[in-house]
Amino acid sequence: MACNATLDRVKILRRHEARVLGPDEGFLAGEGTHGSDPASEAAARECREILNGTLEALKPKERSALESFYLDGLSHQMIAQQWSLSVDGVEALIRRTREKLKQALSEKGLEGA
């Protein structure tokens, strides 16, 4: 079940980045579909585990900001109102958290992260 949640997170992030940045940009753009052979499945499983662990390692506020924006589809303004923050503060939190996630994934060997 955790793998499905992680894959859902990746799919939503990929769709959002494709809309905002274009289909060939963003830290998830290099990830493609995996074949059905055992080696590909094992690699995909390892990537999911790394991604899930990295997301879980974020601070609760960071993880919540990403989930609110990407998974729940809330705007920066809506998050700012709910959290009593400025819109600029929410945008900065999401931007910093994405960079932190990108760096952590890169350090763990996920190329194109």
MDTraj code that builds the backbone (N, CA, C; nanometers):
import mdtraj as md
import numpy as np

residues = "MET ALA CYS ASN ALA THR LEU ASP ARG VAL LYS ILE LEU ARG ARG HIS GLU ALA ARG VAL LEU GLY PRO ASP GLU GLY PHE LEU ALA GLY GLU GLY THR HIS GLY SER ASP PRO ALA SER GLU ALA ALA ALA ARG GLU CYS ARG GLU ILE LEU ASN GLY THR LEU GLU ALA LEU LYS PRO LYS GLU ARG SER ALA LEU GLU SER PHE TYR LEU ASP GLY LEU SER HIS GLN MET ILE ALA GLN GLN TRP SER LEU SER VAL ASP GLY VAL GLU ALA LEU ILE ARG ARG THR ARG GLU LYS LEU LYS GLN ALA LEU SER GLU LYS GLY LEU GLU GLY ALA".split()
xyz = np.array([
    [0.0829, -0.1185, 0.0000],
    [0.0000, 0.0000, 0.0000],
    [0.0879, 0.1256, 0.0000],
    [0.1984, 0.1230, 0.0738],
    [0.2878, 0.2385, 0.0760],
    [0.3476, 0.2634, -0.0625],
    [0.3764, 0.1546, -0.1358],
    [0.4304, 0.1703, -0.2710],
    [0.3285, 0.2380, -0.3614],
    [0.2022, 0.1984, -0.3496],
    [0.0994, 0.2621, -0.4317],
    [0.0877, 0.4101, -0.3992],
    [0.0942, 0.4452, -0.2710],
    [0.0875, 0.5861, -0.2321],
    [0.2069, 0.6619, -0.2884],
    [0.3234, 0.6006, -0.2842],
    [0.4434, 0.6645, -0.3380],
    [0.4321, 0.6826, -0.4884],
    [0.3850, 0.5794, -0.5571],
    [0.3677, 0.5909, -0.7016],
    [0.2655, 0.6987, -0.7352],
    [0.1595, 0.7071, -0.6573],
    [0.0601, 0.8130, -0.6795],
    [0.1243, 0.9499, -0.6621],
    [0.2085, 0.9650, -0.5612],
    [0.2784, 1.0921, -0.5390],
    [0.3654, 1.1267, -0.6590],
    [0.4380, 1.0271, -0.7085],
    [0.5267, 1.0497, -0.8231],
    [0.4456, 1.0894, -0.9454],
    [0.3351, 1.0198, -0.9704],
    [0.2518, 1.0506, -1.0867],
    [0.1975, 1.1927, -1.0795],
    [0.1527, 1.2329, -0.9628],
    [0.0988, 1.3676, -0.9475],
    [0.2091, 1.4707, -0.9653],
    [0.3243, 1.4472, -0.9056],
    [0.4364, 1.5393, -0.9221],
    [0.4779, 1.5481, -1.0689],
    [0.4821, 1.4339, -1.1378],
    [0.5216, 1.4325, -1.2781],
    [0.4215, 1.5115, -1.3629],
    [0.2906, 1.4907, -1.3393],
    [0.1896, 1.5640, -1.4162],
    [0.1994, 1.7135, -1.3907],
    [0.2192, 1.7512, -1.2650],
    [0.2298, 1.8932, -1.2319],
    [0.3523, 1.9541, -1.2995],
    [0.4656, 1.8878, -1.2890],
    [0.5869, 1.9403, -1.3502],
    [0.5734, 1.9495, -1.5017],
    [0.5085, 1.8525, -1.5634],
    [0.4900, 1.8566, -1.7083],
    [0.4060, 1.9774, -1.7478],
    [0.3057, 2.0095, -1.6673],
    [0.2228, 2.1264, -1.6967],
    [0.2999, 2.2553, -1.6767],
    [0.3771, 2.2626, -1.5695],
    [0.4458, 2.3861, -1.5345],
    [0.5754, 2.4034, -1.6121],
    [0.6552, 2.2977, -1.6203],
    [0.7886, 2.3080, -1.6783],
    [0.7984, 2.2539, -1.8205],
    [0.7085, 2.1699, -1.8587],
    [0.7184, 2.1010, -1.9862],
    [0.7526, 1.9556, -1.9617],
    [0.7242, 1.8678, -2.0575],
    [0.7386, 1.7245, -2.0351],
    [0.8816, 1.6748, -2.0193],
    [0.9809, 1.7492, -2.0626],
    [1.1190, 1.7016, -2.0558],
    [1.2003, 1.7689, -1.9475],
    [1.1365, 1.8373, -1.8544],
    [1.2078, 1.9053, -1.7477],
    [1.1539, 1.8575, -1.6143],
    [1.2192, 1.9012, -1.5070],
    [1.1750, 1.8639, -1.3736],
    [1.2513, 1.7435, -1.3223],
    [1.2468, 1.7225, -1.1909],
    [1.3301, 1.6187, -1.1339],
    [1.2729, 1.4791, -1.1528],
    [1.1507, 1.4655, -1.2008],
    [1.0946, 1.3339, -1.2270],
    [1.0875, 1.3020, -1.3757],
    [1.1304, 1.3932, -1.4597],
    [1.1122, 1.3769, -1.6038],
    [1.1871, 1.2575, -1.6600],
    [1.3024, 1.2225, -1.6061],
    [1.3805, 1.1128, -1.6598],
    [1.3266, 0.9761, -1.6267],
    [1.2259, 0.9684, -1.5430],
    [1.1731, 0.8399, -1.5019],
    [1.0733, 0.7901, -1.6042],
    [1.0919, 0.6713, -1.6539],
    [1.0001, 0.6158, -1.7520],
    [0.9255, 0.4976, -1.6951],
    [0.8513, 0.4319, -1.7796],
    [0.7818, 0.3128, -1.7358],
    [0.8788, 0.1975, -1.7372],
    [0.8602, 0.1049, -1.6482],
    [0.9512, -0.0078, -1.6355],
    [0.8882, -0.1299, -1.7001],
    [0.9712, -0.2131, -1.7614],
    [0.9234, -0.3349, -1.8237],
    [0.8826, -0.4361, -1.7191],
    [0.8451, -0.5522, -1.7659],
    [0.7969, -0.6544, -1.6749],
    [0.9054, -0.7538, -1.6354],
    [1.0287, -0.7336, -1.6799],
    [1.1338, -0.8277, -1.6439],
    [1.1725, -0.8087, -1.4972],
    [1.2215, -0.9143, -1.4332],
    [1.2531, -0.9090, -1.2899],
    [1.3532, -0.8006, -1.2511],
    [1.4531, -0.7768, -1.3354],
    [1.5535, -0.6749, -1.3027],
    [1.4896, -0.5362, -1.3004],
    [1.4034, -0.5071, -1.3976],
    [1.3352, -0.3772, -1.4015],
    [1.2412, -0.3615, -1.2832],
    [1.1707, -0.4681, -1.2498],
    [1.0793, -0.4628, -1.1358],
    [1.1558, -0.4397, -1.0058],
    [1.2711, -0.5054, -0.9908],
    [1.3524, -0.4873, -0.8705],
    [1.4043, -0.3444, -0.8623],
    [1.4493, -0.2902, -0.9754],
    [1.4982, -0.1519, -0.9772],
    [1.3862, -0.0550, -0.9446],
    [1.2681, -0.0785, -1.0001],
    [1.1530, 0.0080, -0.9711],
    [1.1164, 0.0013, -0.8242],
    [1.1195, -0.1180, -0.7680],
    [1.0873, -0.1357, -0.6253],
    [1.1889, -0.0613, -0.5386],
    [1.3164, -0.0712, -0.5747],
    [1.4205, -0.0014, -0.4989],
    [1.4014, 0.1504, -0.5066],
    [1.3687, 0.2006, -0.6254],
    [1.3446, 0.3447, -0.6411],
    [1.2264, 0.3901, -0.5563],
    [1.1198, 0.3102, -0.5568],
    [1.0027, 0.3449, -0.4748],
    [1.0389, 0.3491, -0.3273],
    [1.1179, 0.2519, -0.2828],
    [1.1588, 0.2475, -0.1423],
    [1.2431, 0.3696, -0.1056],
    [1.3350, 0.4060, -0.1937],
    [1.4187, 0.5237, -0.1688],
    [1.3332, 0.6490, -0.1657],
    [1.2442, 0.6630, -0.2634],
    [1.1575, 0.7806, -0.2680],
    [1.0690, 0.7886, -0.1453],
    [1.0074, 0.6777, -0.1082],
    [0.9188, 0.6772, 0.0079],
    [0.9959, 0.7124, 0.1348],
    [1.1133, 0.6549, 0.1516],
    [1.1954, 0.6849, 0.2689],
    [1.2374, 0.8307, 0.2734],
    [1.2700, 0.8854, 0.1568],
    [1.3105, 1.0260, 0.1485],
    [1.1940, 1.1175, 0.1831],
    [1.0754, 1.0863, 0.1324],
    [0.9569, 1.1665, 0.1657],
    [0.9260, 1.1580, 0.3152],
    [0.9407, 1.0393, 0.3722],
    [0.9131, 1.0222, 0.5151],
    [1.0154, 1.0950, 0.6025],
    [1.1361, 1.1156, 0.5494],
    [1.2409, 1.1827, 0.6265],
    [1.2231, 1.3349, 0.6315],
    [1.1353, 1.3878, 0.5463],
    [1.1106, 1.5321, 0.5494],
    [1.0462, 1.5710, 0.6818],
    [1.0638, 1.6956, 0.7202],
    [0.9953, 1.7466, 0.8384],
    [0.8451, 1.7435, 0.8114],
    [0.7644, 1.7246, 0.9144],
    [0.6192, 1.7174, 0.8935],
    [0.5617, 1.8372, 0.8165],
    [0.6096, 1.9568, 0.8452],
    [0.5585, 2.0751, 0.7764],
    [0.5961, 2.0731, 0.6288],
    [0.7182, 2.0266, 0.5988],
    [0.7628, 2.0183, 0.4603],
    [0.6786, 1.9164, 0.3827],
    [0.6627, 1.7989, 0.4431],
    [0.5851, 1.6933, 0.3783],
    [0.4397, 1.7373, 0.3603],
    [0.3855, 1.8014, 0.4612],
    [0.2481, 1.8488, 0.4547],
    [0.2300, 1.9543, 0.3464],
    [0.3281, 2.0411, 0.3300],
    [0.3207, 2.1440, 0.2256],
    [0.3174, 2.0801, 0.0872],
    [0.4049, 1.9823, 0.0634],
    [0.4057, 1.9143, -0.0657],
    [0.2749, 1.8391, -0.0895],
    [0.2281, 1.7695, 0.0132],
    [0.1044, 1.6938, -0.0007],
    [-0.0147, 1.7863, -0.0264],
    [-0.0197, 1.8980, 0.0456],
    [-0.1304, 1.9915, 0.0265],
    [-0.1313, 2.0471, -0.1150],
    [-0.0139, 2.0808, -0.1645],
    [-0.0052, 2.1409, -0.2973],
    [-0.0221, 2.0374, -0.4084],
    [0.0590, 1.9304, -0.4037],
    [0.0600, 1.8345, -0.5134],
    [-0.0507, 1.7296, -0.5055],
    [-0.0761, 1.6773, -0.3874],
    [-0.1748, 1.5700, -0.3762],
    [-0.3164, 1.6219, -0.3570],
    [-0.3307, 1.7234, -0.2724],
    [-0.4643, 1.7769, -0.2447],
    [-0.5061, 1.8833, -0.3448],
    [-0.4097, 1.9332, -0.4213],
    [-0.4409, 2.0320, -0.5240],
    [-0.4725, 2.1708, -0.4709],
    [-0.4284, 2.2001, -0.3485],
    [-0.4533, 2.3328, -0.2921],
    [-0.3582, 2.4350, -0.3542],
    [-0.4058, 2.5551, -0.3733],
    [-0.3217, 2.6626, -0.4255],
    [-0.2325, 2.7149, -0.3130],
    [-0.1300, 2.7902, -0.3530],
    [-0.0436, 2.8528, -0.2526],
    [-0.1264, 2.9424, -0.1610],
    [-0.2193, 3.0142, -0.2194],
    [-0.3031, 3.1056, -0.1413],
    [-0.3890, 3.0298, -0.0399],
    [-0.4462, 2.9184, -0.0806],
    [-0.5294, 2.8402, 0.0109],
    [-0.4469, 2.7839, 0.1266],
    [-0.3272, 2.7356, 0.0949],
    [-0.2389, 2.6836, 0.2002],
    [-0.2008, 2.7961, 0.2949],
    [-0.1683, 2.9117, 0.2385],
    [-0.1299, 3.0270, 0.3211],
    [-0.2427, 3.0637, 0.4170],
    [-0.3651, 3.0650, 0.3690],
    [-0.4783, 3.0982, 0.4549],
    [-0.4966, 2.9945, 0.5650],
    [-0.4873, 2.8676, 0.5302],
    [-0.5056, 2.7610, 0.6283],
    [-0.3961, 2.7615, 0.7344],
    [-0.2755, 2.7955, 0.6952],
    [-0.1617, 2.7893, 0.7856],
    [-0.1249, 2.9247, 0.8447],
    [-0.1994, 3.0271, 0.8117],
    [-0.1706, 3.1632, 0.8591],
    [-0.0292, 3.2071, 0.8218],
    [0.0057, 3.1838, 0.6971],
    [0.1354, 3.2252, 0.6427],
    [0.1110, 3.3164, 0.5239],
    [0.2152, 3.3842, 0.4816],
    [0.2038, 3.4630, 0.3585],
    [0.2148, 3.3689, 0.2391],
    [0.1612, 3.4113, 0.1265],
    [0.1718, 3.3320, 0.0041],
    [0.3190, 3.3147, -0.0322],
    [0.3980, 3.4206, -0.0186],
    [0.5418, 3.4108, -0.0466],
    [0.6084, 3.3068, 0.0435],
    [0.5658, 3.3014, 0.1688],
    [0.6216, 3.2034, 0.2618],
    [0.5901, 3.0607, 0.2200],
    [0.4672, 3.0374, 0.1748],
    [0.4279, 2.9038, 0.1285],
    [0.5052, 2.8672, 0.0027],
    [0.5145, 2.9607, -0.0909],
    [0.5898, 2.9344, -0.2140],
    [0.7348, 2.9007, -0.1830],
    [0.7946, 2.9738, -0.0916],
    [0.9343, 2.9492, -0.0545],
    [0.9484, 2.8128, 0.0134],
    [0.8541, 2.7773, 0.1008],
    [0.8581, 2.6480, 0.1701],
    [0.8507, 2.5336, 0.0696],
    [0.7595, 2.5432, -0.0247],
    [0.7451, 2.4373, -0.1247],
    [0.8692, 2.4307, -0.2137],
    [0.9202, 2.5444, -0.2548],
    [1.0399, 2.5477, -0.3400],
    [1.1599, 2.4871, -0.2660],
    [1.1811, 2.5288, -0.1414],
    [1.2943, 2.4755, -0.0631],
    [1.2791, 2.3249, -0.0402],
    [1.1564, 2.2820, -0.0128],
    [1.1329, 2.1402, 0.0138],
    [1.1559, 2.0573, -0.1118],
    [1.1136, 2.1066, -0.2257],
    [1.1387, 2.0354, -0.3515],
    [1.2885, 2.0239, -0.3770],
    [1.3612, 2.1318, -0.3530],
    [1.5068, 2.1275, -0.3716],
    [1.5714, 2.0304, -0.2733],
    [1.5230, 2.0293, -0.1510],
    [1.5750, 1.9368, -0.0495],
    [1.5478, 1.7926, -0.0920],
    [1.4294, 1.7663, -0.1411],
    [1.3924, 1.6332, -0.1879],
    [1.4775, 1.5936, -0.3079],
    [1.4937, 1.6854, -0.4008],
    [1.5749, 1.6598, -0.5198],
    [1.7187, 1.6261, -0.4803],
    [1.7759, 1.7027, -0.3894],
    [1.9135, 1.6801, -0.3448],
    [1.9262, 1.5457, -0.2732],
    [1.8308, 1.5153, -0.1861],
    [1.8361, 1.3898, -0.1119],
    [1.8258, 1.2706, -0.2055],
    [1.7395, 1.2779, -0.3046],
    [1.7250, 1.1685, -0.4009],
    [1.8514, 1.1534, -0.4845],
    [1.9110, 1.2643, -0.5215],
    [2.0343, 1.2605, -0.5986],
    [2.1473, 1.1951, -0.5182],
    [2.1557, 1.2310, -0.3896],
    [2.2580, 1.1726, -0.3026],
    [2.2394, 1.0222, -0.2826],
    [2.1150, 0.9763, -0.2949],
    [2.0854, 0.8352, -0.2773],
    [2.0963, 0.7581, -0.4077],
    [2.1429, 0.8261, -0.5141],
    [2.1721, 0.7574, -0.6377],
    [2.0614, 0.7557, -0.7405],
    [1.9555, 0.8309, -0.7184],
    [1.8507, 0.8374, -0.8197],
    [1.8875, 0.9466, -0.9178],
    [1.9509, 0.9054, -1.0267],
    [1.9937, 1.0013, -1.1294],
    [1.8711, 1.0662, -1.1920],
    [1.8856, 1.1929, -1.2270],
    [1.7730, 1.2673, -1.2850],
    [1.6762, 1.3129, -1.1792],
    [1.7118, 1.2943, -1.0527],
    [1.6233, 1.3335, -0.9434],
    [1.6237, 1.4813, -0.9237],
])
top = md.Topology()
chain = top.add_chain()
for i, resn in enumerate(residues, 1):
    res = top.add_residue(resn, chain, resSeq=i)
    for name in ("N", "CA", "C"):
        top.add_atom(name, md.element.get_by_symbol(name[0]), res)
traj = md.Trajectory(xyz[None], top)
